Structures are given as structure tokens and as C-alpha cells.
Amino acid sequence: MDRLAYLEHAGALVAAGVVESYGHAPDEYRALTTGTALLDATPEARLDVAGLDAPTFLHRLLTANVRHLAPGHGTPAFLLSSTGRIRLALTVLRENDARYTLVAAGVEPADLLAELDRYLFTERVELAPLESLHGQLALQGPTAVATLAAAGLPRPEAPFAHAEGHLAGLPVRVVRHDRFATEGYDLIVPAQDFEAAFGALVGAGAHPAGRVAAEMHRVETGRPAFGAEWTPEVSPLEVSGLFGVTEGKGCYPGQEVVERTLSMGSPPRALVRLQAEAALTPGTEVSAAGGAIGHVTSAATLPDDRHLALALVKRRFGETDEPLRVGGIAARRLS
């Protein structure tokens, strides 16, 4: 049984290859905020980058200092345009001296490969998609550490560190990945072992959850996502500060723009969390007394009927409590 067929058999409601929910998003949201949620992260594109020149190839392309990563460690990073705008948001995992794994959400595997390949000339580097070889699950929530221990898996402590382990006798790679506000882990398993791994994690106390609940919690915790906040129209500094950016790192596409922005003190816009009196819609204009100041990038209504959103606004409005409106709806900035 393939992955999506198995998940549907387990109660998942699937749309466009993504698990939306298991029938009751409020319960899934509670698992994310009070327990351990189990998410299918397989749709994230994965790329193997290997060869003697892999460290220097990636180092000259990406915003983070990937060349100096030790094997078993990782980092967030961005591939930028020449104008300092986001082309890709990545997780970079160093496997050994000459091999890395790149993981990207919100992009098709073929597009991830094409984006890297366009920069490859005479370097001794090979690029190979991995998505057909692996499944990826995510344990997220306040009790994720306890669930990981109950499953007998290792706990990499540093963000984006990774280690090999076994789950019910199956090989698994555990990656520290805090997708929300608490410690969390991604589990990479051979594709043929996905069903057994999923069942073992449920047996260890994880509660299956889908995109709807995850999006509620992502907006609530102010975490940006590729395609919503990380887009070709923004600099990473506007949306997530120095996350994924090594200040002072040498040449990479867009580096001059990033360093110039840092030397000036701060970018002109900032990402803020809003709470409103009614449901909000991405793309809606945010305004203050003086007129338009930005727009909503993501929105969600939580099970307790709080209407929350993320918005990209002029920086000075991200640092004040001035009353705002989103369309015709009153809103306020959350700290």
C-alpha cells in the first residue's frame, strides 16, 4: 500500500497529495499544543548533493555557513536572487565530508533540482532527488521528547543536528527540527517502511495531525512558511531576521543587499502577529490611521475562536500598539 493510501486507510482526509486532517482538526491542534502530534512531512522535496566540491559549491550559493558544518549537524539557509529576495528556503544537513541533504518545503522536487543545477558548472558535484526513496514524519508538541524516548530513538540536542537510530527495528534518521514553539523532530525512514514507522510512533503516544491544525499552530506561534511569508518579494531579514543567515559570510547571490541592510540597522518591513475581531484572509490590506501599511500573509481561526494572522507591515508599525484595520476588521498586534 502506498503512503497516501495507507494514511487514508488510517483516517486521513487527503487533498492534492497533502493530509488536511484526520477528521477533527481541534483535537489535532490540541495534540500540537499539549501533547505530541504526528505529521506527514513527506511532501517536502529532498535533494542529495554529493562530491568533492559539494562543500564549496553550497557555501558560495547559500546564506548560511554550510562549509563549516560538522557531519551530523545542519542549518537553515536561503538561496537568494541577486536582489536579495528569496528563491528557496532550505534545511541543509551535512552527512559526511562530501555529502549533504537539502530539504525544501513548498517546492516541487524537480524545481529544487533545477534551481541548484543552474549554478553548477565544472564543480565535481552530483545532484540526485531523494523523495522517492524516503518518507518523512514529524513529531511536534510539548511531549515530543517523551514520545521520542518511548519509541527508543536518539535525541539530537542541537537544532538541525541529526542521528541514526532504529524504530521497531527499522532504520530511521532523527533530525532536530522545531517547526513550532517547542522542541520537535523529523524522522526520515525508507519509503517501504513508512507504514510500520507511522504505526510505531502512534503506539509510542503520537496523535496523527494534518495541515489544517498545523497551520493554526504555525500562525499562532508566528512561524514563517515558504510561499506565504518566504516569497520572491521579500528578503529573509524582513520575515525572520538572521534565521538562516550568517552575518558577514562571504560571497553568495544577494549578499551585498543583505549586508547593506544589516549595516543600515534593520529592513523596512517586519512580520507581525495580529488578532482580529473576525476571520481574516491572506492578501488583505492592513492599514493604520495614515493609510496602508502592509498585507496579511497567513491567517487561521483557532478552536477557541481566536482569529489570528501573520502580516508583513512597515517596521515602525511592528513595534507599536497603534490600532490597525485589516480590510474593514479591527485588529491589534500581538507581542
Rosetta blueprint (number, residue, H / E / L):
1 M L
2 D L
3 R H
4 L H
5 A H
6 Y H
7 L H
8 E H
9 H H
10 A L
11 G L
12 A L
13 L E
14 V E
15 A E
16 A L
17 G L
18 V E
19 V E
20 E E
21 S E
22 Y L
23 G L
24 H L
25 A H
26 P H
27 D H
28 E H
29 Y H
30 R H
31 A H
32 L H
33 T H
34 T H
35 G L
36 T L
37 A E
38 L E
39 L E
40 D E
41 A L
42 T L
43 P L
44 E L
45 A E
46 R E
47 L E
48 D E
49 V E
50 A E
51 G L
52 L L
53 D L
54 A H
55 P H
56 T H
57 F H
58 L H
59 H H
60 R L
61 L L
62 L E
63 T L
64 A L
65 N L
66 V L
67 R L
68 H L
69 L L
70 A L
71 P L
72 G L
73 H L
74 G E
75 T E
76 P E
77 A E
78 F E
79 L E
80 L E
81 S L
82 S L
83 T L
84 G L
85 R L
86 I E
87 R E
88 L E
89 A E
90 L E
91 T E
92 V E
93 L E
94 R E
95 E E
96 N E
97 D L
98 A L
99 R E
100 Y E
101 T E
102 L E
103 V E
104 A E
105 A L
106 G L
107 V L
108 E L
109 P H
110 A H
111 D H
112 L H
113 L H
114 A H
115 E H
116 L H
117 D H
118 R L
119 Y L
120 L L
121 F L
122 T L
123 E L
124 R L
125 V L
126 E E
127 L E
128 A E
129 P E
130 L L
131 E L
132 S L
133 L L
134 H E
135 G E
136 Q E
137 L E
138 A E
139 L E
140 Q E
141 G L
142 P L
143 T L
144 A H
145 V H
146 A H
147 T H
148 L H
149 A H
150 A H
151 A L
152 G L
153 L L
154 P L
155 R L
156 P L
157 E L
158 A L
159 P L
160 F L
161 A L
162 H E
163 A E
164 E E
165 G E
166 H E
167 L E
168 A L
169 G L
170 L E
171 P E
172 V E
173 R E
174 V E
175 V E
176 R E
177 H L
178 D L
179 R L
180 F L
181 A L
182 T L
183 E L
184 G L
185 Y E
186 D E
187 L E
188 I E
189 V E
190 P E
191 A H
192 Q H
193 D H
194 F H
195 E H
196 A H
197 A H
198 F H
199 G H
200 A H
201 L H
202 V H
203 G H
204 A L
205 G L
206 A L
207 H E
208 P E
209 A L
210 G L
211 R H
212 V H
213 A H
214 A H
215 E H
216 M H
217 H H
218 R H
219 V H
220 E H
221 T H
222 G L
223 R L
224 P L
225 A L
226 F E
227 G L
228 A L
229 E L
230 W E
231 T L
232 P L
233 E L
234 V L
235 S L
236 P H
237 L H
238 E H
239 V H
240 S H
241 G L
242 L L
243 F L
244 G L
245 V L
246 T L
247 E L
248 G L
249 K L
250 G L
251 C L
252 Y L
253 P L
254 G L
255 Q H
256 E H
257 V H
258 V H
259 E H
260 R H
261 T H
262 L H
263 S H
264 M H
265 G L
266 S L
267 P L
268 P L
269 R E
270 A E
271 L E
272 V E
273 R E
274 L E
275 Q E
276 A E
277 E L
278 A L
279 A L
280 L L
281 T L
282 P L
283 G L
284 T L
285 E E
286 V E
287 S E
288 A E
289 A L
290 G L
291 G E
292 A E
293 I E
294 G E
295 H E
296 V E
297 T E
298 S E
299 A E
300 A E
301 T E
302 L L
303 P L
304 D L
305 D L
306 R L
307 H E
308 L E
309 A E
310 L E
311 A E
312 L E
313 V E
314 K E
315 R H
316 R H
317 F H
318 G H
319 E H
320 T L
321 D L
322 E L
323 P L
324 L E
325 R E
326 V E
327 G L
328 G L
329 I E
330 A E
331 A E
332 R E
333 R E
334 L E
335 S L
